[in-house]
Amino acid sequence: MTRTGISTLTGILLFKLTGNFAILFSEMNVEISIPFSNVQDFLLLHVLTNTCHSTDEKMLISILTERSNAQRQLIVKEYQAAYGKELKDDLKGDLSGHFEHLMVALVTPPAVFDAKQLKKSMKGAGTNEDALTEILTTRTSRQMKEISQAYYTVYKKSLGDDISSETSGDFRKALLTLADGRRDESLKVDEHLAKKDAQILYKAGENRWGTDEDKFTEILCLRSFPQLKLTFDEYRNISQKDIVDSIKGELSGHFEDLLLAIVHCVRNTPAFLAERLHRALKGAGTDEFTLNRIMVSRSEIDLLDIRIEFKKHYGYSLYSAIKSDTSGDYEITLLKICGGDD
């Protein structure tokens, strides 16, 4: 099909719909070729952010929450080509508060989003160790390499340098090891290595005076999750104790919290994140920083599993927890991302 015409949208001349693409021209005389399936989204976003100085939040929520991140990034790209500015900047100008932060998160590439979350965790007077721990323990090696690259691109400084300057001791060593993205991602397990590592961990902790923290860092931060799962089973056979109990008895502080988070993720990452969401939503105030991060970053990975674990552990749904703890367009957006009541 080929059709020529002029759109009624300010600044956009729709010259041709041909095959699977639309050929658009903007006021800047920039030609834009958009896959036809994305044209409606693109033009709707134009209306929502460029006319009458008002924003139709409900339609905006619908567009951004019902598309995959890859689709949203294509819309972002074409928006930049048409107007010479970023969609996120217009969203920041038209929206406010937690709703603005959430909508901007939705149009941010995943690696850049995580990089910015890490920066925010280390910015200012205090460091948010819980956020650093959560991000670095739940991302794959490939994701960590992409995050590190995005971090340097955005801030012109390495992630490792900022971690080094904002943390200390064994906690810093472990974070830097995780940030390097060197964890083995193989699904194969080596029974001999599991027994060897379990023995090393036992000798580094329970079977000596003092603790060799470096051994714990090396094994827990570099071995694959399936390998660690077998190692923890072997550890129980050797020590007659669960690895969690040994870590709690031998270590302390943020380093202890980090290693416990790794163990929890090895055994059940969705359950670990469900617990984080529960903490973010319970009590007098809501931790929107954590809530936004987990809902956006896991929406296409394991959010359904997180919902299941949330209901299993706390007796009520994640959907109902969000509904009772948030309000307005912010609530509507989170519920759309959540996807359903369990």
C-alpha positions in Angstrom: 0.0 0.0 0.0 1.2 3.5 -0.8 -0.6 6.6 0.4 0.5 10.3 0.4 -0.9 12.9 2.7 -0.4 15.5 5.4 -1.0 14.8 9.0 -2.9 17.3 11.2 -0.1 17.0 13.9 1.9 20.1 14.4 5.4 19.8 12.9 4.8 16.4 11.2 4.1 16.0 7.5 3.1 12.4 6.7 4.1 12.0 3.1 3.9 8.3 2.5 2.9 5.0 3.9 4.6 2.3 1.8 4.9 -1.4 2.6 5.8 -1.8 6.2 7.2 1.7 6.7 6.0 5.2 7.1 8.1 8.1 5.7 7.7 11.2 7.9 9.1 14.7 7.7 9.4 16.9 10.7 9.6 20.7 10.9 13.4 20.3 11.1 13.2 18.7 7.6 14.4 15.4 8.9 13.2 12.4 7.1 12.2 9.6 9.4 11.5 6.0 8.3 9.5 4.1 11.0 8.3 0.5 10.9 4.5 0.9 10.4 3.7 -0.9 13.6 5.4 1.9 15.6 3.8 4.8 13.7 0.7 5.0 15.9 2.7 5.1 19.1 5.1 7.7 17.7 2.3 10.0 16.5 0.3 9.6 19.7 3.4 10.5 21.7 3.7 13.6 19.5 0.2 14.6 20.4 0.6 13.9 24.1 3.8 15.9 24.5 3.7 18.6 21.9 0.2 20.0 21.6 -2.0 22.3 23.8 0.7 22.3 26.5 -1.2 19.5 28.3 -0.5 15.8 28.7 -3.0 12.9 28.5 -1.4 10.8 31.3 -3.8 7.9 30.8 -2.9 7.5 27.1 0.8 8.0 27.9 0.7 5.3 30.6 -1.1 3.0 28.1 1.6 3.4 25.4 4.6 3.1 27.6 3.4 0.2 29.8 2.0 -1.9 27.0 5.2 -2.0 24.9 8.4 -3.9 25.4 11.6 -2.0 26.3 12.8 -2.7 22.8 9.7 -1.1 21.3 10.0 1.9 23.7 13.6 2.4 22.7 12.6 2.6 19.0 10.0 5.2 19.8 12.6 7.2 21.8 15.0 7.0 18.8 12.4 8.3 16.3 11.3 11.0 18.7 14.9 12.3 18.9 15.2 12.2 15.1 12.0 14.2 14.7 12.5 16.9 17.3 16.2 17.0 18.1 15.4 16.4 21.7 14.9 13.5 24.0 11.5 12.1 25.0 12.6 11.8 28.6 13.3 15.6 28.7 9.7 16.3 27.6 8.4 13.8 30.1 10.4 15.6 32.8 8.9 18.9 31.7 5.3 17.6 31.6 5.2 15.3 34.6 6.4 15.4 38.2 7.2 13.5 41.3 7.3 9.7 41.5 5.2 9.4 38.4 7.7 11.3 36.4 10.6 9.2 37.7 8.8 6.0 36.8 7.9 7.1 33.3 11.4 8.3 32.6 12.7 4.9 33.8 10.4 3.2 31.3 12.0 5.1 28.3 15.6 4.6 29.6 17.7 1.8 28.2 18.1 -1.0 30.8 21.9 -0.6 31.2 21.7 3.1 31.4 18.9 2.8 34.0 21.0 0.5 36.1 24.0 2.8 35.8 22.0 5.7 37.0 20.6 3.7 39.9 24.1 2.8 40.9 25.2 6.4 40.7 22.3 7.6 42.8 23.1 4.9 45.3 26.6 6.4 45.8 25.8 10.1 45.4 25.7 12.5 48.3 26.6 12.1 51.9 25.6 8.5 52.4 25.8 5.3 50.3 22.8 3.1 49.7 24.5 -0.2 50.3 21.2 -2.2 50.0 20.7 -0.8 46.4 24.3 -1.6 45.4 23.9 -5.1 46.8 20.6 -5.7 45.1 21.7 -4.6 41.6 25.1 -6.2 41.6 23.9 -9.6 42.9 20.9 -9.9 40.5 22.5 -8.9 37.2 24.2 -11.4 34.9 27.9 -11.0 33.8 26.8 -9.7 30.4 24.4 -7.2 32.0 27.2 -6.0 34.3 29.6 -5.4 31.4 26.8 -3.4 29.6 26.1 -1.5 32.8 29.8 -0.7 33.3 30.1 0.6 29.8 26.9 2.7 30.1 28.2 4.1 33.4 31.4 5.3 31.8 29.6 6.7 28.8 27.2 8.7 31.0 29.6 9.8 33.8 33.0 9.7 32.2 34.2 7.7 35.2 34.4 4.0 35.8 32.0 2.2 38.0 34.9 0.6 39.8 36.4 3.9 40.7 33.2 5.2 42.2 32.7 1.9 44.1 36.2 2.1 45.4 35.8 5.7 46.6 32.4 5.2 48.3 32.8 1.8 50.0 35.5 0.0 51.9 37.0 -3.2 53.2 35.7 -6.6 52.2 32.4 -5.2 51.1 34.3 -3.1 48.5 36.4 -6.0 47.3 33.2 -8.1 46.8 31.4 -5.3 45.0 34.3 -4.7 42.7 34.5 -8.5 41.9 30.8 -8.5 41.0 31.1 -5.3 39.0 33.8 -6.8 36.8 31.2 -9.2 35.4 33.4 -12.2 35.6 30.9 -14.7 37.2 30.7 -17.9 35.3 27.4 -18.2 33.6 27.6 -21.9 32.6 24.7 -24.1 33.5 27.0 -27.1 33.9 28.1 -28.1 37.4 31.3 -29.8 38.5 30.8 -32.1 41.5 34.5 -32.3 42.3 34.9 -28.5 42.2 31.8 -28.2 44.5 33.4 -30.4 47.1 36.7 -28.6 46.8 35.1 -25.2 47.2 32.9 -26.4 50.1 36.1 -27.6 51.8 37.8 -24.2 51.2 34.8 -22.3 52.6 34.8 -24.6 55.7 38.5 -24.1 56.3 38.1 -20.3 55.7 35.4 -19.9 58.3 34.1 -22.6 60.7 37.4 -24.6 60.9 39.8 -21.8 61.8 40.4 -19.0 64.2 39.3 -15.9 62.3 37.9 -15.8 58.8 39.5 -15.7 55.4 37.1 -13.3 53.8 38.9 -13.4 50.4 38.0 -17.1 49.9 34.3 -16.3 50.5 34.5 -13.5 48.0 36.3 -15.5 45.3 33.9 -18.4 45.4 30.6 -16.7 46.0 31.3 -13.8 43.5 32.8 -15.9 40.6 31.1 -19.3 40.6 27.9 -19.8 38.6 24.6 -20.0 40.5 24.1 -23.7 39.7 27.6 -24.4 40.8 27.1 -22.5 44.0 23.9 -24.4 44.7 25.7 -27.7 44.6 28.6 -26.2 46.7 26.2 -25.1 49.4 24.8 -28.7 49.5 28.3 -30.1 49.9 29.1 -27.5 52.5 26.2 -28.7 54.7 27.5 -32.3 54.3 31.0 -31.2 55.6 30.1 -28.7 58.3 26.6 -30.0 59.3 25.5 -26.3 59.0 23.8 -24.3 56.4 26.0 -21.7 54.6 23.7 -19.0 55.8 24.3 -19.8 59.4 28.1 -19.9 58.8 28.0 -16.5 57.1 26.0 -15.0 59.9 28.4 -16.4 62.5 31.7 -15.6 60.8 31.0 -12.3 59.0 29.4 -8.9 59.7 28.1 -5.6 58.3 27.5 -4.9 54.7 29.9 -7.7 53.6 27.7 -10.2 55.5 24.6 -8.7 53.9 26.1 -9.0 50.4 27.1 -12.6 50.8 23.7 -13.5 52.3 22.0 -11.8 49.3 24.1 -13.9 46.9 23.1 -17.1 48.7 19.4 -16.0 48.6 19.7 -15.3 44.8 21.4 -18.6 44.2 18.5 -20.4 45.8 15.6 -18.2 44.6 16.2 -14.8 42.9 12.5 -14.0 42.6 12.0 -14.6 46.3 14.9 -12.3 47.1 13.4 -9.5 45.0 9.9 -10.2 46.5 11.3 -9.6 49.9 12.9 -6.4 48.7 9.6 -5.2 47.4 7.8 -6.1 50.6 10.3 -4.0 52.6 9.8 -1.2 50.1 6.0 -1.2 50.6 5.5 -2.0 54.2 5.4 0.5 57.1 4.6 4.2 57.1 6.5 5.3 54.0 7.1 3.8 50.6 10.6 3.3 49.2 9.9 4.5 45.7 13.6 4.2 44.7 13.6 0.5 45.3 10.0 0.0 44.1 10.5 1.7 40.7 13.8 -0.1 40.1 12.6 -3.6 40.7 9.3 -3.1 38.8 10.9 -1.6 35.8 14.1 -3.7 35.6 12.4 -7.1 36.2 9.2 -6.4 34.2 10.4 -8.5 31.2 12.6 -11.0 33.2 10.9 -12.6 36.2 8.2 -10.3 37.5 5.5 -13.0 37.3 7.7 -15.2 39.4 8.3 -12.4 41.9 4.5 -12.0 42.1 4.1 -15.7 42.9 6.8 -15.5 45.6 5.3 -12.4 47.1 1.9 -14.0 47.5 3.5 -17.2 48.8 5.5 -15.5 51.5 3.2 -12.6 52.6 -0.3 -14.0 52.0 -1.5 -11.1 49.8 -0.7 -10.1 46.3 2.0 -7.6 45.1 -0.8 -5.9 43.1 -2.8 -5.3 46.3 0.3 -4.1 48.2 1.0 -1.5 45.5 -2.7 -0.5 45.3 -2.8 0.2 49.1 0.5 2.0 49.3 0.5 4.3 46.2 -2.0 6.6 44.5 -2.9 8.5 41.3 -1.1 8.1 38.0 1.9 6.6 39.8 -0.3 3.8 41.2 -2.0 3.2 37.8 1.4 2.9 36.1 2.8 0.5 38.7 -0.3 -1.7 38.5 -0.1 -1.8 34.7 3.5 -2.9 35.0 2.6 -5.5 37.6 0.1 -6.9 35.2 -2.5 -8.5 37.4 -3.8 -9.4 40.9 -2.9 -12.9 42.2 
